[in-house]
Amino acid sequence: MRRALLLSFVLAGAACVPADEAVALGSATFTVKASRAATAGFVTADRMNDGTIGWNVVVDRVVLGFRTVTIGKVGDDDRCSFRGRGERSDVVFDPRTGLVQTFNGIQPADCEDVGIFLAPPGDTTGVGPGASPEDLFELAADPPAHAIVEATARHHDESFRVRLRFDSTRTATRFGGCSAATRGIRVRANERQVASMAFSPENLFRDALGFGSALRLTPFLEADENGDGDGVATMQEVDALPLARLRGFGDFYQLPNGTIAGSFGDYLRALFRFTFIYRDSGACFGNEPGSE
């Protein structure tokens, strides 16, 4: 009898705990998409022989190997802890189609460290939106890669193609420090926060490391002319073109260490660190290849 009464008191007490004493959690949804230039095209700043400015460039193909969006607070493991996960496995996808990753059950906090992690395909990688099994196999080929970008440039009757494949040993796979008006994302109780990350392949045509310099096709033309001259600039050709050869096209073609002791391919891999725009007006920054 005493035990029954004691149990009834305990249950009654638990039932009387106010609902607002429970921890109210939030959630966050990230859309990984492509920039407007990746879908609508862009015009370069090259001066043409007829005195006009620019090639009209259309992005024909974009394939990314995606692992996850990352949320946290560096140096403070107790903040931005969450339950659940977004994608169940790595995927290969076309950002022009878009990919959504949602995290549920996040403790309310200012999660200042948001990033994205790309990776070459593994044994359990799936085919995501806009991609095909052939895309997966091409990324998985040796050396494994996490990005393919192909584009066609036209000016009157002329056309030129660019085909780039970025291997994961020499190219950034992790991007962090995502910020726009504010850094990261602010998770609030009982609310779903929404943010976007836009892959911007047009930034691979910039004549200086960063986000705001001019877009130019001329170095790719030089790489093809230095190679087989078939009207298609390949990764092998940009790797064979010394960066020093591009100084005639601008003073800013240089590597992050300020030197020109490398190839145009090395420069493009450094530019890849500036290919993600956060919330349409900010940026995510690529880490050194191989860094955690």
SULPETA-V874603 format. One record per residue. RES is the residue in one small letter. SS is DSSP state (A for helix, B for strand, O for the rest). PSI is psi in whole degrees, 0 to 359 (* if undefined). NEAR is the number of other ideal C-beta (glycine too) atoms within 8 Angstrom. Layout:
res:RES ss:SS psi:PSI near:NEAR
res:RES ss:SS psi:PSI near:NEAR
This chain:
res:m ss:O psi:313 near:4
res:r ss:A psi:318 near:5
res:r ss:A psi:320 near:6
res:a ss:A psi:318 near:7
res:l ss:A psi:318 near:8
res:l ss:A psi:317 near:8
res:l ss:A psi:320 near:8
res:s ss:A psi:322 near:8
res:f ss:A psi:318 near:8
res:v ss:A psi:315 near:8
res:l ss:A psi:321 near:8
res:a ss:A psi:321 near:8
res:g ss:A psi:319 near:8
res:a ss:A psi:322 near:7
res:a ss:A psi:338 near:6
res:c ss:O psi:359 near:6
res:v ss:O psi:123 near:8
res:p ss:O psi:143 near:5
res:a ss:A psi:326 near:5
res:d ss:A psi:0 near:5
res:e ss:A psi:341 near:5
res:a ss:O psi:152 near:6
res:v ss:O psi:121 near:4
res:a ss:O psi:123 near:8
res:l ss:B psi:163 near:13
res:g ss:B psi:187 near:14
res:s ss:B psi:166 near:13
res:a ss:B psi:138 near:15
res:t ss:B psi:128 near:12
res:f ss:B psi:129 near:12
res:t ss:B psi:118 near:11
res:v ss:B psi:113 near:16
res:k ss:B psi:193 near:12
res:a ss:B psi:155 near:14
res:s ss:O psi:164 near:12
res:r ss:A psi:322 near:5
res:a ss:A psi:331 near:11
res:a ss:A psi:337 near:15
res:t ss:A psi:328 near:9
res:a ss:A psi:349 near:6
res:g ss:O psi:173 near:9
res:f ss:B psi:166 near:9
res:v ss:B psi:133 near:10
res:t ss:O psi:171 near:13
res:a ss:O psi:14 near:9
res:d ss:O psi:141 near:10
res:r ss:B psi:123 near:6
res:m ss:O psi:166 near:10
res:n ss:O psi:333 near:3
res:d ss:O psi:8 near:5
res:g ss:O psi:352 near:5
res:t ss:O psi:171 near:7
res:i ss:B psi:127 near:7
res:g ss:O psi:142 near:10
res:w ss:O psi:143 near:12
res:n ss:B psi:117 near:9
res:v ss:B psi:131 near:16
res:v ss:B psi:130 near:9
res:v ss:B psi:118 near:16
res:d ss:B psi:328 near:7
res:r ss:B psi:134 near:8
res:v ss:B psi:128 near:15
res:v ss:B psi:130 near:13
res:l ss:B psi:144 near:13
res:g ss:B psi:116 near:17
res:f ss:B psi:133 near:16
res:r ss:B psi:303 near:7
res:t ss:B psi:159 near:9
res:v ss:B psi:144 near:13
res:t ss:B psi:141 near:10
res:i ss:B psi:136 near:13
res:g ss:B psi:192 near:9
res:k ss:O psi:106 near:12
res:v ss:O psi:129 near:6
res:g ss:O psi:358 near:3
res:d ss:O psi:91 near:6
res:d ss:O psi:344 near:5
res:d ss:O psi:346 near:4
res:r ss:O psi:147 near:11
res:c ss:O psi:26 near:12
res:s ss:O psi:148 near:7
res:f ss:B psi:161 near:11
res:r ss:O psi:150 near:6
res:g ss:O psi:177 near:6
res:r ss:O psi:168 near:5
res:g ss:O psi:263 near:8
res:e ss:O psi:140 near:9
res:r ss:O psi:342 near:3
res:s ss:O psi:165 near:7
res:d ss:O psi:152 near:13
res:v ss:B psi:157 near:13
res:v ss:B psi:130 near:16
res:f ss:B psi:167 near:15
res:d ss:O psi:115 near:14
res:p ss:O psi:342 near:15
res:r ss:O psi:339 near:11
res:t ss:O psi:324 near:8
res:g ss:O psi:150 near:10
res:l ss:B psi:136 near:13
res:v ss:B psi:131 near:8
res:q ss:B psi:127 near:11
res:t ss:B psi:135 near:9
res:f ss:B psi:123 near:14
res:n ss:B psi:155 near:9
res:g ss:B psi:40 near:8
res:i ss:B psi:133 near:17
res:q ss:B psi:134 near:11
res:p ss:O psi:130 near:9
res:a ss:B psi:165 near:10
res:d ss:B psi:99 near:8
res:c ss:B psi:91 near:16
res:e ss:O psi:342 near:8
res:d ss:B psi:95 near:14
res:v ss:B psi:140 near:15
res:g ss:B psi:185 near:12
res:i ss:B psi:143 near:14
res:f ss:B psi:115 near:12
res:l ss:B psi:159 near:13
res:a ss:O psi:151 near:12
res:p ss:O psi:161 near:10
res:p ss:O psi:147 near:11
res:g ss:O psi:193 near:7
res:d ss:O psi:332 near:3
res:t ss:O psi:9 near:6
res:t ss:O psi:136 near:12
res:g ss:B psi:170 near:8
res:v ss:B psi:119 near:10
res:g ss:O psi:191 near:11
res:p ss:O psi:130 near:8
res:g ss:O psi:359 near:8
res:a ss:O psi:173 near:12
res:s ss:O psi:164 near:6
res:p ss:A psi:327 near:6
res:e ss:A psi:322 near:6
res:d ss:A psi:316 near:13
res:l ss:A psi:314 near:13
res:f ss:A psi:324 near:8
res:e ss:A psi:322 near:11
res:l ss:A psi:326 near:15
res:a ss:A psi:343 near:9
res:a ss:O psi:157 near:8
res:d ss:O psi:132 near:3
res:p ss:O psi:142 near:7
res:p ss:O psi:141 near:12
res:a ss:B psi:164 near:15
res:h ss:B psi:4 near:13
res:a ss:B psi:139 near:14
res:i ss:B psi:132 near:13
res:v ss:B psi:127 near:13
res:e ss:B psi:141 near:12
res:a ss:B psi:156 near:11
res:t ss:B psi:129 near:11
res:a ss:B psi:138 near:14
res:r ss:B psi:145 near:11
res:h ss:B psi:110 near:9
res:h ss:O psi:241 near:5
res:d ss:O psi:354 near:3
res:e ss:B psi:147 near:6
res:s ss:B psi:153 near:8
res:f ss:B psi:144 near:15
res:r ss:B psi:151 near:12
res:v ss:B psi:129 near:13
res:r ss:B psi:115 near:10
res:l ss:B psi:140 near:12
res:r ss:B psi:123 near:9
res:f ss:B psi:111 near:13
res:d ss:B psi:155 near:9
res:s ss:O psi:353 near:15
res:t ss:O psi:322 near:8
res:r ss:O psi:1 near:7
res:t ss:O psi:143 near:13
res:a ss:O psi:134 near:11
res:t ss:O psi:341 near:9
res:r ss:B psi:132 near:12
res:f ss:B psi:133 near:15
res:g ss:B psi:189 near:11
res:g ss:B psi:28 near:9
res:c ss:B psi:125 near:17
res:s ss:B psi:150 near:9
res:a ss:O psi:246 near:10
res:a ss:O psi:326 near:5
res:t ss:O psi:162 near:6
res:r ss:B psi:134 near:7
res:g ss:O psi:221 near:12
res:i ss:B psi:143 near:9
res:r ss:B psi:113 near:9
res:v ss:B psi:129 near:15
res:r ss:O psi:149 near:8
res:a ss:O psi:136 near:7
res:n ss:O psi:24 near:6
res:e ss:O psi:152 near:8
res:r ss:B psi:118 near:7
res:q ss:B psi:141 near:12
res:v ss:B psi:133 near:7
res:a ss:B psi:161 near:13
res:s ss:B psi:153 near:11
res:m ss:B psi:120 near:15
res:a ss:B psi:117 near:13
res:f ss:B psi:129 near:14
res:s ss:O psi:84 near:12
res:p ss:A psi:340 near:14
res:e ss:A psi:335 near:12
res:n ss:A psi:346 near:10
res:l ss:A psi:354 near:11
res:f ss:A psi:7 near:11
res:r ss:B psi:148 near:14
res:d ss:O psi:12 near:11
res:a ss:O psi:151 near:9
res:l ss:O psi:131 near:10
res:g ss:O psi:200 near:7
res:f ss:O psi:342 near:8
res:g ss:O psi:5 near:3
res:s ss:O psi:178 near:9
res:a ss:O psi:152 near:9
res:l ss:B psi:130 near:13
res:r ss:O psi:143 near:13
res:l ss:O psi:341 near:14
res:t ss:A psi:317 near:8
res:p ss:A psi:327 near:14
res:f ss:A psi:323 near:12
res:l ss:A psi:319 near:10
res:e ss:A psi:320 near:13
res:a ss:A psi:318 near:14
res:d ss:A psi:319 near:16
res:e ss:A psi:325 near:7
res:n ss:A psi:342 near:9
res:g ss:O psi:240 near:13
res:d ss:O psi:354 near:5
res:g ss:O psi:32 near:6
res:d ss:O psi:8 near:6
res:g ss:O psi:13 near:7
res:v ss:B psi:121 near:9
res:a ss:B psi:119 near:13
res:t ss:O psi:171 near:9
res:m ss:A psi:324 near:9
res:q ss:A psi:322 near:7
res:e ss:A psi:321 near:13
res:v ss:A psi:331 near:16
res:d ss:A psi:336 near:10
res:a ss:A psi:351 near:10
res:l ss:O psi:116 near:16
res:p ss:B psi:137 near:8
res:l ss:A psi:330 near:15
res:a ss:A psi:333 near:6
res:r ss:A psi:344 near:10
res:l ss:A psi:359 near:14
res:r ss:A psi:336 near:9
res:g ss:A psi:344 near:4
res:f ss:A psi:353 near:10
res:g ss:O psi:153 near:10
res:d ss:O psi:358 near:4
res:f ss:O psi:2 near:8
res:y ss:O psi:92 near:14
res:q ss:O psi:163 near:9
res:l ss:O psi:168 near:12
res:p ss:O psi:333 near:5
res:n ss:O psi:4 near:4
res:g ss:O psi:3 near:5
res:t ss:O psi:171 near:7
res:i ss:O psi:24 near:11
res:a ss:O psi:70 near:5
res:g ss:O psi:195 near:9
res:s ss:B psi:169 near:11
res:f ss:A psi:327 near:16
res:g ss:A psi:319 near:11
res:d ss:A psi:320 near:12
res:y ss:A psi:317 near:14
res:l ss:A psi:323 near:12
res:r ss:A psi:325 near:12
res:a ss:A psi:321 near:10
res:l ss:A psi:332 near:12
res:f ss:A psi:336 near:13
res:r ss:A psi:350 near:11
res:f ss:A psi:36 near:13
res:t ss:O psi:3 near:11
res:f ss:B psi:124 near:14
res:i ss:B psi:136 near:13
res:y ss:B psi:128 near:16
res:r ss:O psi:33 near:9
res:d ss:O psi:347 near:8
res:s ss:O psi:350 near:7
res:g ss:O psi:211 near:11
res:a ss:B psi:154 near:11
res:c ss:B psi:148 near:15
res:f ss:B psi:129 near:9
res:g ss:B psi:139 near:11
res:n ss:O psi:170 near:10
res:e ss:O psi:140 near:5
res:p ss:O psi:134 near:11
res:g ss:O psi:355 near:4
res:s ss:O psi:155 near:6
res:e ss:O psi:* near:2
